[in-house]
């Protein structure tokens, strides 16, 4: 899935029943996975296991590719 966020937009942290990797195509933001936060920008990625809360908050306009396991 492709996620596009304007500066300051947020996807609140919540658990999902599948593994996912987030690859930042453009921009930067803060990714929360469980109790950890990571500041990522273009060309970086983070993964989140199933049933662990994950969320995204953009610092600037951001395009993120979410690659999830089939479910």
BAVEX-44498 format. One record per atom (N, C-alpha, C, O, CB): chain; atom name; residue in one letter; x, y, z. Coordinates in Angstrom, 2 decimals. Glycine has a CB too. Example, Ala and Ser with C-alpha at 12.3 -4.5 7.8 and 13.67 -1.06 7.14 Angstrom:
<sites>
<site unit="A" site="N" code="A" X="13.19" Y="-5.69" Z="7.80"/>
<site unit="A" site="CA" code="A" X="12.30" Y="-4.50" Z="7.80"/>
<site unit="A" site="C" code="A" X="13.20" Y="-3.30" Z="7.80"/>
<site unit="A" site="O" code="A" X="14.24" Y="-3.32" Z="8.46"/>
<site unit="A" site="CB" code="A" X="11.31" Y="-4.47" Z="9.05"/>
<site unit="A" site="N" code="S" X="12.85" Y="-2.25" Z="7.08"/>
<site unit="A" site="CA" code="S" X="13.67" Y="-1.06" Z="7.14"/>
<site unit="A" site="C" code="S" X="12.90" Y="0.03" Z="7.87"/>
<site unit="A" site="O" code="S" X="13.41" Y="1.14" Z="8.04"/>
<site unit="A" site="CB" code="S" X="14.08" Y="-0.60" Z="5.72"/>
</sites>
This chain:
<sites>
<site unit="A" site="N" code="X" X="0.84" Y="-1.16" Z="0.00"/>
<site unit="A" site="CA" code="X" X="0.00" Y="0.00" Z="0.00"/>
<site unit="A" site="C" code="X" X="0.89" Y="1.23" Z="0.00"/>
<site unit="A" site="O" code="X" X="2.01" Y="1.19" Z="0.52"/>
<site unit="A" site="CB" code="X" X="-0.96" Y="-0.01" Z="1.20"/>
<site unit="A" site="N" code="X" X="0.41" Y="2.30" Z="-0.57"/>
<site unit="A" site="CA" code="X" X="1.14" Y="3.56" Z="-0.62"/>
<site unit="A" site="C" code="X" X="0.42" Y="4.54" Z="0.30"/>
<site unit="A" site="O" code="X" X="-0.78" Y="4.77" Z="0.16"/>
<site unit="A" site="CB" code="X" X="1.24" Y="4.12" Z="-2.09"/>
<site unit="A" site="N" code="X" X="1.18" Y="5.13" Z="1.24"/>
<site unit="A" site="CA" code="X" X="0.63" Y="6.07" Z="2.21"/>
<site unit="A" site="C" code="X" X="1.25" Y="7.44" Z="1.94"/>
<site unit="A" site="O" code="X" X="2.47" Y="7.57" Z="1.87"/>
<site unit="A" site="CB" code="X" X="0.90" Y="5.60" Z="3.69"/>
<site unit="A" site="N" code="X" X="0.42" Y="8.46" Z="1.79"/>
<site unit="A" site="CA" code="X" X="0.90" Y="9.83" Z="1.58"/>
<site unit="A" site="C" code="X" X="0.37" Y="10.70" Z="2.71"/>
<site unit="A" site="O" code="X" X="-0.83" Y="10.76" Z="2.96"/>
<site unit="A" site="CB" code="X" X="0.44" Y="10.39" Z="0.18"/>
<site unit="A" site="N" code="X" X="1.29" Y="11.37" Z="3.41"/>
<site unit="A" site="CA" code="X" X="0.93" Y="12.22" Z="4.53"/>
<site unit="A" site="C" code="X" X="1.48" Y="13.62" Z="4.32"/>
<site unit="A" site="O" code="X" X="2.62" Y="13.78" Z="3.89"/>
<site unit="A" site="CB" code="X" X="1.46" Y="11.62" Z="5.85"/>
<site unit="A" site="N" code="X" X="0.68" Y="14.63" Z="4.62"/>
<site unit="A" site="CA" code="X" X="1.17" Y="16.01" Z="4.61"/>
<site unit="A" site="C" code="X" X="1.91" Y="16.27" Z="5.91"/>
<site unit="A" site="O" code="X" X="1.79" Y="15.50" Z="6.86"/>
<site unit="A" site="CB" code="X" X="-0.01" Y="17.02" Z="4.41"/>
<site unit="A" site="N" code="X" X="2.67" Y="17.34" Z="5.97"/>
<site unit="A" site="CA" code="X" X="3.42" Y="17.71" Z="7.17"/>
<site unit="A" site="C" code="X" X="2.50" Y="17.74" Z="8.38"/>
<site unit="A" site="O" code="X" X="1.44" Y="18.37" Z="8.35"/>
<site unit="A" site="CB" code="X" X="4.11" Y="19.07" Z="6.98"/>
<site unit="A" site="N" code="X" X="2.92" Y="17.07" Z="9.44"/>
<site unit="A" site="CA" code="X" X="2.15" Y="17.06" Z="10.68"/>
<site unit="A" site="C" code="X" X="1.05" Y="16.03" Z="10.77"/>
<site unit="A" site="O" code="X" X="0.48" Y="15.83" Z="11.85"/>
<site unit="A" site="CB" code="X" X="1.57" Y="18.37" Z="10.89"/>
<site unit="A" site="N" code="X" X="0.72" Y="15.36" Z="9.66"/>
<site unit="A" site="CA" code="X" X="-0.33" Y="14.34" Z="9.72"/>
<site unit="A" site="C" code="X" X="0.18" Y="13.10" Z="10.44"/>
<site unit="A" site="O" code="X" X="1.39" Y="12.84" Z="10.47"/>
<site unit="A" site="CB" code="X" X="-0.82" Y="13.96" Z="8.29"/>
<site unit="A" site="N" code="X" X="-0.76" Y="12.36" Z="11.02"/>
<site unit="A" site="CA" code="X" X="-0.39" Y="11.22" Z="11.84"/>
<site unit="A" site="C" code="X" X="-1.35" Y="10.05" Z="11.63"/>
<site unit="A" site="O" code="X" X="-2.55" Y="10.24" Z="11.45"/>
<site unit="A" site="CB" code="X" X="-0.36" Y="11.61" Z="13.31"/>
<site unit="A" site="N" code="X" X="-0.79" Y="8.85" Z="11.65"/>
<site unit="A" site="CA" code="X" X="-1.58" Y="7.62" Z="11.74"/>
<site unit="A" site="C" code="X" X="-1.34" Y="7.14" Z="13.16"/>
<site unit="A" site="O" code="X" X="-0.24" Y="6.69" Z="13.48"/>
<site unit="A" site="CB" code="X" X="-1.16" Y="6.52" Z="10.63"/>
<site unit="A" site="N" code="X" X="-2.34" Y="7.20" Z="14.03"/>
<site unit="A" site="CA" code="X" X="-2.15" Y="6.84" Z="15.43"/>
<site unit="A" site="C" code="X" X="-1.67" Y="5.40" Z="15.60"/>
<site unit="A" site="O" code="X" X="-2.03" Y="4.51" Z="14.82"/>
<site unit="A" site="CB" code="X" X="-3.44" Y="7.05" Z="16.21"/>
<site unit="A" site="N" code="X" X="-0.88" Y="5.19" Z="16.62"/>
<site unit="A" site="CA" code="X" X="-0.33" Y="3.87" Z="16.91"/>
<site unit="A" site="C" code="X" X="-1.44" Y="2.91" Z="17.31"/>
<site unit="A" site="O" code="X" X="-2.28" Y="3.21" Z="18.16"/>
<site unit="A" site="CB" code="X" X="0.74" Y="3.97" Z="18.02"/>
<site unit="A" site="N" code="X" X="-1.42" Y="1.72" Z="16.69"/>
<site unit="A" site="CA" code="X" X="-2.39" Y="0.67" Z="17.02"/>
<site unit="A" site="C" code="X" X="-1.84" Y="-0.66" Z="16.54"/>
<site unit="A" site="O" code="X" X="-1.09" Y="-0.70" Z="15.56"/>
<site unit="A" site="CB" code="X" X="-3.79" Y="0.97" Z="16.38"/>
<site unit="A" site="N" code="X" X="-2.20" Y="-1.75" Z="17.19"/>
<site unit="A" site="CA" code="X" X="-1.73" Y="-3.06" Z="16.74"/>
<site unit="A" site="C" code="X" X="-2.49" Y="-3.53" Z="15.51"/>
<site unit="A" site="O" code="X" X="-3.66" Y="-3.20" Z="15.34"/>
<site unit="A" site="CB" code="X" X="-1.88" Y="-4.09" Z="17.87"/>
<site unit="A" site="N" code="X" X="-1.83" Y="-4.28" Z="14.67"/>
<site unit="A" site="CA" code="X" X="-2.45" Y="-4.88" Z="13.49"/>
<site unit="A" site="C" code="X" X="-2.05" Y="-6.36" Z="13.47"/>
<site unit="A" site="O" code="X" X="-0.97" Y="-6.70" Z="13.96"/>
<site unit="A" site="CB" code="X" X="-2.00" Y="-4.15" Z="12.16"/>
<site unit="A" site="N" code="X" X="-2.89" Y="-7.25" Z="12.93"/>
<site unit="A" site="CA" code="X" X="-2.63" Y="-8.68" Z="12.99"/>
<site unit="A" site="C" code="X" X="-1.73" Y="-9.22" Z="11.88"/>
<site unit="A" site="O" code="X" X="-1.86" Y="-10.38" Z="11.48"/>
<site unit="A" site="CB" code="X" X="-3.93" Y="-9.41" Z="12.95"/>
<site unit="A" site="N" code="X" X="-0.80" Y="-8.40" Z="11.36"/>
<site unit="A" site="CA" code="X" X="0.09" Y="-8.85" Z="10.30"/>
<site unit="A" site="C" code="X" X="1.43" Y="-8.11" Z="10.39"/>
<site unit="A" site="O" code="X" X="1.49" Y="-6.99" Z="10.89"/>
<site unit="A" site="CB" code="X" X="-0.56" Y="-8.63" Z="8.91"/>
<site unit="A" site="N" code="X" X="2.50" Y="-8.75" Z="9.89"/>
<site unit="A" site="CA" code="X" X="3.81" Y="-8.12" Z="9.80"/>
<site unit="A" site="C" code="X" X="3.78" Y="-7.09" Z="8.68"/>
<site unit="A" site="O" code="X" X="3.08" Y="-7.26" Z="7.69"/>
<site unit="A" site="CB" code="X" X="4.94" Y="-9.18" Z="9.56"/>
<site unit="A" site="N" code="X" X="4.56" Y="-6.02" Z="8.85"/>
<site unit="A" site="CA" code="X" X="4.64" Y="-4.99" Z="7.80"/>
<site unit="A" site="C" code="X" X="6.02" Y="-4.34" Z="7.83"/>
<site unit="A" site="O" code="X" X="6.62" Y="-4.18" Z="8.89"/>
<site unit="A" site="CB" code="X" X="3.53" Y="-3.93" Z="7.97"/>
<site unit="A" site="N" code="X" X="6.51" Y="-3.96" Z="6.65"/>
<site unit="A" site="CA" code="X" X="7.73" Y="-3.15" Z="6.51"/>
<site unit="A" site="C" code="X" X="7.30" Y="-1.82" Z="5.90"/>
<site unit="A" site="O" code="X" X="6.51" Y="-1.79" Z="4.96"/>
<site unit="A" site="CB" code="X" X="8.83" Y="-3.87" Z="5.62"/>
<site unit="A" site="N" code="X" X="7.82" Y="-0.73" Z="6.44"/>
<site unit="A" site="CA" code="X" X="7.56" Y="0.60" Z="5.92"/>
<site unit="A" site="C" code="X" X="8.83" Y="1.13" Z="5.29"/>
<site unit="A" site="O" code="X" X="9.87" Y="1.20" Z="5.95"/>
<site unit="A" site="CB" code="X" X="7.04" Y="1.56" Z="7.03"/>
<site unit="A" site="N" code="X" X="8.77" Y="1.51" Z="4.01"/>
<site unit="A" site="CA" code="X" X="9.90" Y="2.08" Z="3.29"/>
<site unit="A" site="C" code="X" X="9.55" Y="3.53" Z="2.95"/>
<site unit="A" site="O" code="X" X="8.53" Y="3.80" Z="2.31"/>
<site unit="A" site="CB" code="X" X="10.24" Y="1.26" Z="1.99"/>
<site unit="A" site="N" code="X" X="10.41" Y="4.47" Z="3.38"/>
<site unit="A" site="CA" code="X" X="10.15" Y="5.89" Z="3.13"/>
<site unit="A" site="C" code="X" X="10.64" Y="6.24" Z="1.73"/>
<site unit="A" site="O" code="X" X="11.85" Y="6.23" Z="1.47"/>
<site unit="A" site="CB" code="X" X="10.85" Y="6.78" Z="4.21"/>
<site unit="A" site="N" code="X" X="9.72" Y="6.55" Z="0.84"/>
<site unit="A" site="CA" code="X" X="10.03" Y="6.91" Z="-0.54"/>
<site unit="A" site="C" code="X" X="10.46" Y="8.38" Z="-0.61"/>
<site unit="A" site="O" code="X" X="11.38" Y="8.73" Z="-1.35"/>
<site unit="A" site="CB" code="X" X="8.81" Y="6.66" Z="-1.46"/>
<site unit="A" site="N" code="X" X="9.77" Y="9.22" Z="0.16"/>
<site unit="A" site="CA" code="X" X="10.02" Y="10.67" Z="0.12"/>
<site unit="A" site="C" code="X" X="9.65" Y="11.28" Z="1.47"/>
<site unit="A" site="O" code="X" X="8.69" Y="10.84" Z="2.11"/>
<site unit="A" site="CB" code="X" X="9.20" Y="11.35" Z="-1.02"/>
<site unit="A" site="N" code="X" X="10.41" Y="12.27" Z="1.92"/>
<site unit="A" site="CA" code="X" X="10.10" Y="12.98" Z="3.15"/>
<site unit="A" site="C" code="X" X="10.71" Y="12.34" Z="4.37"/>
<site unit="A" site="O" code="X" X="11.65" Y="11.55" Z="4.27"/>
<site unit="A" site="CB" code="X" X="8.63" Y="13.08" Z="3.33"/>
<site unit="A" site="N" code="X" X="10.17" Y="12.69" Z="5.55"/>
<site unit="A" site="CA" code="X" X="10.68" Y="12.15" Z="6.81"/>
<site unit="A" site="C" code="X" X="9.60" Y="12.19" Z="7.87"/>
<site unit="A" site="O" code="X" X="8.63" Y="12.94" Z="7.77"/>
<site unit="A" site="CB" code="X" X="11.92" Y="12.93" Z="7.29"/>
<site unit="A" site="N" code="X" X="9.79" Y="11.37" Z="8.90"/>
<site unit="A" site="CA" code="X" X="8.83" Y="11.32" Z="9.99"/>
<site unit="A" site="C" code="X" X="9.27" Y="10.39" Z="11.08"/>
<site unit="A" site="O" code="X" X="10.35" Y="9.79" Z="11.03"/>
<site unit="A" site="CB" code="X" X="7.49" Y="10.92" Z="9.48"/>
<site unit="A" site="N" code="X" X="8.42" Y="10.27" Z="12.08"/>
<site unit="A" site="CA" code="X" X="8.68" Y="9.41" Z="13.23"/>
<site unit="A" site="C" code="X" X="7.79" Y="8.17" Z="13.13"/>
<site unit="A" site="O" code="X" X="6.57" Y="8.28" Z="12.95"/>
<site unit="A" site="CB" code="X" X="8.42" Y="10.16" Z="14.57"/>
<site unit="A" site="N" code="X" X="8.42" Y="7.02" Z="13.24"/>
<site unit="A" site="CA" code="X" X="7.70" Y="5.74" Z="13.21"/>
<site unit="A" site="C" code="X" X="7.77" Y="5.15" Z="14.61"/>
<site unit="A" site="O" code="X" X="8.83" Y="5.08" Z="15.22"/>
<site unit="A" site="CB" code="X" X="8.31" Y="4.77" Z="12.15"/>
<site unit="A" site="N" code="X" X="6.62" Y="4.72" Z="15.10"/>
<site unit="A" site="CA" code="X" X="6.56" Y="4.07" Z="16.41"/>
<site unit="A" site="C" code="X" X="6.25" Y="2.59" Z="16.18"/>
<site unit="A" site="O" code="X" X="5.31" Y="2.24" Z="15.47"/>
<site unit="A" site="CB" code="X" X="5.48" Y="4.74" Z="17.33"/>
<site unit="A" site="N" code="X" X="7.07" Y="1.73" Z="16.81"/>
<site unit="A" site="CA" code="X" X="6.84" Y="0.28" Z="16.78"/>
<site unit="A" site="C" code="X" X="6.97" Y="-0.19" Z="18.22"/>
<site unit="A" site="O" code="X" X="8.05" Y="-0.17" Z="18.80"/>
<site unit="A" site="CB" code="X" X="7.86" Y="-0.48" Z="15.81"/>
<site unit="A" site="N" code="X" X="5.84" Y="-0.61" Z="18.79"/>
<site unit="A" site="CA" code="X" X="5.85" Y="-0.96" Z="20.22"/>
<site unit="A" site="C" code="X" X="6.18" Y="0.27" Z="21.03"/>
<site unit="A" site="O" code="X" X="5.52" Y="1.31" Z="20.90"/>
<site unit="A" site="CB" code="X" X="6.86" Y="-2.11" Z="20.51"/>
<site unit="A" site="N" code="X" X="7.20" Y="0.17" Z="21.89"/>
<site unit="A" site="CA" code="X" X="7.61" Y="1.29" Z="22.74"/>
<site unit="A" site="C" code="X" X="8.78" Y="2.07" Z="22.15"/>
<site unit="A" site="O" code="X" X="9.30" Y="2.98" Z="22.79"/>
<site unit="A" site="CB" code="X" X="7.99" Y="0.79" Z="24.11"/>
<site unit="A" site="N" code="X" X="9.21" Y="1.72" Z="20.93"/>
<site unit="A" site="CA" code="X" X="10.37" Y="2.37" Z="20.33"/>
<site unit="A" site="C" code="X" X="9.95" Y="3.33" Z="19.23"/>
<site unit="A" site="O" code="X" X="8.97" Y="3.11" Z="18.52"/>
<site unit="A" site="CB" code="X" X="11.33" Y="1.33" Z="19.77"/>
<site unit="A" site="N" code="X" X="10.72" Y="4.41" Z="19.10"/>
<site unit="A" site="CA" code="X" X="10.48" Y="5.41" Z="18.05"/>
<site unit="A" site="C" code="X" X="11.74" Y="5.49" Z="17.18"/>
<site unit="A" site="O" code="X" X="12.86" Y="5.39" Z="17.67"/>
<site unit="A" site="CB" code="X" X="10.12" Y="6.82" Z="18.66"/>
<site unit="A" site="N" code="X" X="11.52" Y="5.68" Z="15.87"/>
<site unit="A" site="CA" code="X" X="12.63" Y="5.82" Z="14.93"/>
<site unit="A" site="C" code="X" X="12.34" Y="6.99" Z="14.01"/>
<site unit="A" site="O" code="X" X="11.24" Y="7.12" Z="13.46"/>
<site unit="A" site="CB" code="X" X="12.84" Y="4.51" Z="14.10"/>
<site unit="A" site="N" code="X" X="13.35" Y="7.86" Z="13.85"/>
<site unit="A" site="CA" code="X" X="13.26" Y="8.97" Z="12.91"/>
<site unit="A" site="C" code="X" X="13.80" Y="8.48" Z="11.57"/>
<site unit="A" site="O" code="X" X="14.98" Y="8.14" Z="11.46"/>
<site unit="A" site="CB" code="X" X="14.06" Y="10.24" Z="13.42"/>
<site unit="A" site="N" code="X" X="12.94" Y="8.44" Z="10.55"/>
<site unit="A" site="CA" code="X" X="13.34" Y="7.92" Z="9.25"/>
<site unit="A" site="C" code="X" X="13.12" Y="8.96" Z="8.16"/>
<site unit="A" site="O" code="X" X="12.25" Y="9.82" Z="8.26"/>
<site unit="A" site="CB" code="X" X="12.56" Y="6.64" Z="8.91"/>
<site unit="A" site="N" code="X" X="13.95" Y="8.85" Z="7.11"/>
<site unit="A" site="CA" code="X" X="13.81" Y="9.73" Z="5.95"/>
<site unit="A" site="C" code="X" X="13.97" Y="8.90" Z="4.68"/>
<site unit="A" site="O" code="X" X="14.15" Y="7.69" Z="4.75"/>
<site unit="A" site="CB" code="X" X="14.86" Y="10.89" Z="5.99"/>
<site unit="A" site="N" code="X" X="13.91" Y="9.55" Z="3.53"/>
<site unit="A" site="CA" code="X" X="13.95" Y="8.87" Z="2.24"/>
<site unit="A" site="C" code="X" X="15.03" Y="7.80" Z="2.19"/>
<site unit="A" site="O" code="X" X="16.18" Y="8.03" Z="2.57"/>
<site unit="A" site="CB" code="X" X="14.19" Y="9.89" Z="1.12"/>
<site unit="A" site="N" code="X" X="14.64" Y="6.62" Z="1.71"/>
<site unit="A" site="CA" code="X" X="15.58" Y="5.52" Z="1.55"/>
<site unit="A" site="C" code="X" X="15.74" Y="4.62" Z="2.77"/>
<site unit="A" site="O" code="X" X="16.47" Y="3.64" Z="2.71"/>
<site unit="A" site="CB" code="X" X="16.90" Y="6.05" Z="1.17"/>
<site unit="A" site="N" code="X" X="15.07" Y="4.94" Z="3.86"/>
<site unit="A" site="CA" code="X" X="15.18" Y="4.13" Z="5.07"/>
<site unit="A" site="C" code="X" X="13.91" Y="3.33" Z="5.29"/>
<site unit="A" site="O" code="X" X="12.84" Y="3.68" Z="4.77"/>
<site unit="A" site="CB" code="X" X="15.47" Y="5.01" Z="6.30"/>
<site unit="A" site="N" code="X" X="14.03" Y="2.25" Z="6.08"/>
<site unit="A" site="CA" code="X" X="12.87" Y="1.41" Z="6.34"/>
<site unit="A" site="C" code="X" X="12.87" Y="0.88" Z="7.76"/>
<site unit="A" site="O" code="X" X="13.91" Y="0.86" Z="8.43"/>
<site unit="A" site="CB" code="X" X="12.81" Y="0.26" Z="5.35"/>
<site unit="A" site="N" code="X" X="11.70" Y="0.45" Z="8.20"/>
<site unit="A" site="CA" code="X" X="11.53" Y="-0.16" Z="9.51"/>
<site unit="A" site="C" code="X" X="10.47" Y="-1.26" Z="9.37"/>
<site unit="A" site="O" code="X" X="9.58" Y="-1.16" Z="8.53"/>
<site unit="A" site="CB" code="X" X="11.11" Y="0.91" Z="10.60"/>
<site unit="A" site="N" code="X" X="10.58" Y="-2.29" Z="10.20"/>
<site unit="A" site="CA" code="X" X="9.57" Y="-3.35" Z="10.16"/>
<site unit="A" site="C" code="X" X="8.86" Y="-3.43" Z="11.49"/>
<site unit="A" site="O" code="X" X="9.40" Y="-3.06" Z="12.54"/>
<site unit="A" site="CB" code="X" X="10.22" Y="-4.71" Z="9.81"/>
<site unit="A" site="N" code="X" X="7.63" Y="-3.90" Z="11.44"/>
<site unit="A" site="CA" code="X" X="6.81" Y="-4.06" Z="12.64"/>
<site unit="A" site="C" code="X" X="6.16" Y="-5.44" Z="12.60"/>
<site unit="A" site="O" code="X" X="5.50" Y="-5.79" Z="11.63"/>
<site unit="A" site="CB" code="X" X="5.72" Y="-2.92" Z="12.74"/>
<site unit="A" site="N" code="X" X="6.36" Y="-6.24" Z="13.66"/>
<site unit="A" site="CA" code="X" X="5.75" Y="-7.57" Z="13.69"/>
<site unit="A" site="C" code="X" X="4.25" Y="-7.50" Z="13.95"/>
<site unit="A" site="O" code="X" X="3.72" Y="-6.49" Z="14.41"/>
<site unit="A" site="CB" code="X" X="6.42" Y="-8.42" Z="14.77"/>
<site unit="A" site="N" code="X" X="3.59" Y="-8.59" Z="13.64"/>
<site unit="A" site="CA" code="X" X="2.15" Y="-8.70" Z="13.87"/>
<site unit="A" site="C" code="X" X="1.82" Y="-8.47" Z="15.34"/>
<site unit="A" site="O" code="X" X="2.59" Y="-8.84" Z="16.23"/>
<site unit="A" site="CB" code="X" X="1.63" Y="-10.08" Z="13.42"/>
<site unit="A" site="N" code="X" X="0.67" Y="-7.87" Z="15.57"/>
<site unit="A" site="CA" code="X" X="0.11" Y="-7.65" Z="16.90"/>
<site unit="A" site="C" code="X" X="0.91" Y="-6.69" Z="17.78"/>
<site unit="A" site="O" code="X" X="0.68" Y="-6.63" Z="18.99"/>
<site unit="A" site="CB" code="X" X="-0.01" Y="-8.95" Z="17.60"/>
<site unit="A" site="N" code="X" X="1.84" Y="-5.95" Z="17.19"/>
<site unit="A" site="CA" code="X" X="2.58" Y="-4.91" Z="17.90"/>
<site unit="A" site="C" code="X" X="2.09" Y="-3.56" Z="17.38"/>
<site unit="A" site="O" code="X" X="1.97" Y="-3.38" Z="16.16"/>
<site unit="A" site="CB" code="X" X="4.16" Y="-5.07" Z="17.71"/>
<site unit="A" site="N" code="X" X="1.81" Y="-2.63" Z="18.28"/>
<site unit="A" site="CA" code="X" X="1.30" Y="-1.32" Z="17.87"/>
<site unit="A" site="C" code="X" X="2.33" Y="-0.60" Z="17.00"/>
<site unit="A" site="O" code="X" X="3.53" Y="-0.64" Z="17.28"/>
<site unit="A" site="CB" code="X" X="0.95" Y="-0.47" Z="19.10"/>
<site unit="A" site="N" code="X" X="1.84" Y="0.05" Z="15.94"/>
<site unit="A" site="CA" code="X" X="2.70" Y="0.83" Z="15.05"/>
<site unit="A" site="C" code="X" X="1.96" Y="2.07" Z="14.61"/>
<site unit="A" site="O" code="X" X="0.74" Y="2.06" Z="14.44"/>
<site unit="A" site="CB" code="X" X="3.15" Y="-0.01" Z="13.83"/>
<site unit="A" site="N" code="X" X="2.72" Y="3.16" Z="14.42"/>
<site unit="A" site="CA" code="X" X="2.13" Y="4.42" Z="14.00"/>
<site unit="A" site="C" code="X" X="3.15" Y="5.27" Z="13.27"/>
<site unit="A" site="O" code="X" X="4.35" Y="4.99" Z="13.33"/>
<site unit="A" site="CB" code="X" X="1.57" Y="5.18" Z="15.20"/>
<site unit="A" site="N" code="X" X="2.68" Y="6.31" Z="12.58"/>
<site unit="A" site="CA" code="X" X="3.54" Y="7.19" Z="11.79"/>
<site unit="A" site="C" code="X" X="3.12" Y="8.64" Z="12.03"/>
<site unit="A" site="O" code="X" X="1.92" Y="8.94" Z="12.04"/>
<site unit="A" site="CB" code="X" X="3.46" Y="6.83" Z="10.27"/>
<site unit="A" site="N" code="X" X="4.09" Y="9.53" Z="12.21"/>
<site unit="A" site="CA" code="X" X="3.82" Y="10.97" Z="12.25"/>
<site unit="A" site="C" code="X" X="4.82" Y="11.65" Z="11.33"/>
<site unit="A" site="O" code="X" X="6.03" Y="11.52" Z="11.51"/>
<site unit="A" site="CB" code="X" X="3.92" Y="11.54" Z="13.73"/>
<site unit="A" site="N" code="X" X="4.30" Y="12.37" Z="10.33"/>
<site unit="A" site="CA" code="X" X="5.17" Y="13.02" Z="9.34"/>
<site unit="A" site="C" code="X" X="5.73" Y="14.34" Z="9.86"/>
<site unit="A" site="O" code="X" X="5.05" Y="15.08" Z="10.57"/>
<site unit="A" site="CB" code="X" X="4.41" Y="13.25" Z="8.04"/>
<site unit="A" site="N" code="X" X="6.98" Y="14.61" Z="9.51"/>
<site unit="A" site="CA" code="X" X="7.60" Y="15.91" Z="9.82"/>
<site unit="A" site="C" code="X" X="7.42" Y="16.85" Z="8.64"/>
<site unit="A" site="O" code="X" X="7.30" Y="18.07" Z="8.80"/>
<site unit="A" site="CB" code="X" X="9.11" Y="15.73" Z="10.14"/>
<site unit="A" site="N" code="X" X="7.39" Y="16.27" Z="7.45"/>
<site unit="A" site="CA" code="X" X="7.19" Y="17.01" Z="6.20"/>
<site unit="A" site="C" code="X" X="6.38" Y="16.11" Z="5.30"/>
<site unit="A" site="O" code="X" X="6.10" Y="14.96" Z="5.65"/>
<site unit="A" site="CB" code="X" X="8.57" Y="17.43" Z="5.53"/>
<site unit="A" site="N" code="X" X="5.99" Y="16.62" Z="4.14"/>
<site unit="A" site="CA" code="X" X="5.23" Y="15.76" Z="3.22"/>
<site unit="A" site="C" code="X" X="5.98" Y="14.46" Z="3.04"/>
<site unit="A" site="O" code="X" X="7.18" Y="14.46" Z="2.76"/>
<site unit="A" site="CB" code="X" X="5.01" Y="16.47" Z="1.84"/>
<site unit="A" site="N" code="X" X="5.29" Y="13.34" Z="3.21"/>
<site unit="A" site="CA" code="X" X="5.95" Y="12.04" Z="3.22"/>
<site unit="A" site="C" code="X" X="5.16" Y="11.02" Z="2.40"/>
<site unit="A" site="O" code="X" X="3.93" Y="10.98" Z="2.44"/>
<site unit="A" site="CB" code="X" X="6.12" Y="11.55" Z="4.66"/>
<site unit="A" site="N" code="X" X="5.91" Y="10.20" Z="1.66"/>
<site unit="A" site="CA" code="X" X="5.34" Y="9.09" Z="0.92"/>
<site unit="A" site="C" code="X" X="5.99" Y="7.83" Z="1.45"/>
<site unit="A" site="O" code="X" X="7.22" Y="7.72" Z="1.48"/>
<site unit="A" site="CB" code="X" X="5.56" Y="9.25" Z="-0.64"/>
<site unit="A" site="N" code="X" X="5.17" Y="6.88" Z="1.89"/>
<site unit="A" site="CA" code="X" X="5.66" Y="5.64" Z="2.50"/>
<site unit="A" site="C" code="X" X="5.04" Y="4.45" Z="1.78"/>
<site unit="A" site="O" code="X" X="3.84" Y="4.43" Z="1.51"/>
<site unit="A" site="CB" code="X" X="5.32" Y="5.60" Z="4.02"/>
<site unit="A" site="N" code="X" X="5.88" Y="3.47" Z="1.47"/>
<site unit="A" site="CA" code="X" X="5.41" Y="2.22" Z="0.90"/>
<site unit="A" site="C" code="X" X="5.30" Y="1.21" Z="2.04"/>
<site unit="A" site="O" code="X" X="6.29" Y="0.92" Z="2.71"/>
<site unit="A" site="CB" code="X" X="6.37" Y="1.70" Z="-0.24"/>
<site unit="A" site="N" code="X" X="4.10" Y="0.68" Z="2.25"/>
<site unit="A" site="CA" code="X" X="3.89" Y="-0.34" Z="3.27"/>
<site unit="A" site="C" code="X" X="3.78" Y="-1.70" Z="2.61"/>
<site unit="A" site="O" code="X" X="2.91" Y="-1.93" Z="1.77"/>
<site unit="A" site="CB" code="X" X="2.62" Y="-0.05" Z="4.10"/>
<site unit="A" site="N" code="X" X="4.68" Y="-2.60" Z="2.98"/>
<site unit="A" site="CA" code="X" X="4.70" Y="-3.95" Z="2.41"/>
<site unit="A" site="C" code="X" X="4.30" Y="-4.90" Z="3.53"/>
<site unit="A" site="O" code="X" X="5.03" Y="-5.08" Z="4.50"/>
<site unit="A" site="CB" code="X" X="6.14" Y="-4.33" Z="1.81"/>
<site unit="A" site="N" code="X" X="3.13" Y="-5.51" Z="3.39"/>
<site unit="A" site="CA" code="X" X="2.63" Y="-6.36" Z="4.46"/>
<site unit="A" site="C" code="X" X="2.50" Y="-7.80" Z="4.01"/>
<site unit="A" site="O" code="X" X="2.37" Y="-8.10" Z="2.83"/>
<site unit="A" site="CB" code="X" X="1.30" Y="-5.86" Z="4.97"/>
<site unit="A" site="N" code="X" X="2.54" Y="-8.70" Z="5.01"/>
<site unit="A" site="CA" code="X" X="2.37" Y="-10.11" Z="4.70"/>
<site unit="A" site="C" code="X" X="0.92" Y="-10.36" Z="4.29"/>
<site unit="A" site="O" code="X" X="0.03" Y="-9.62" Z="4.72"/>
<site unit="A" site="CB" code="X" X="2.76" Y="-11.00" Z="5.91"/>
<site unit="A" site="N" code="X" X="0.67" Y="-11.38" Z="3.49"/>
<site unit="A" site="CA" code="X" X="-0.72" Y="-11.68" Z="3.09"/>
<site unit="A" site="C" code="X" X="-1.55" Y="-12.02" Z="4.33"/>
<site unit="A" site="O" code="X" X="-1.07" Y="-12.67" Z="5.26"/>
<site unit="A" site="CB" code="X" X="-0.77" Y="-12.86" Z="2.07"/>
<site unit="A" site="N" code="X" X="-2.78" Y="-11.58" Z="4.32"/>
<site unit="A" site="CA" code="X" X="-3.68" Y="-11.93" Z="5.42"/>
<site unit="A" site="C" code="X" X="-5.12" Y="-12.00" Z="4.96"/>
<site unit="A" site="O" code="X" X="-6.01" Y="-12.29" Z="5.76"/>
<site unit="A" site="CB" code="X" X="-3.56" Y="-10.92" Z="6.55"/>
</sites>
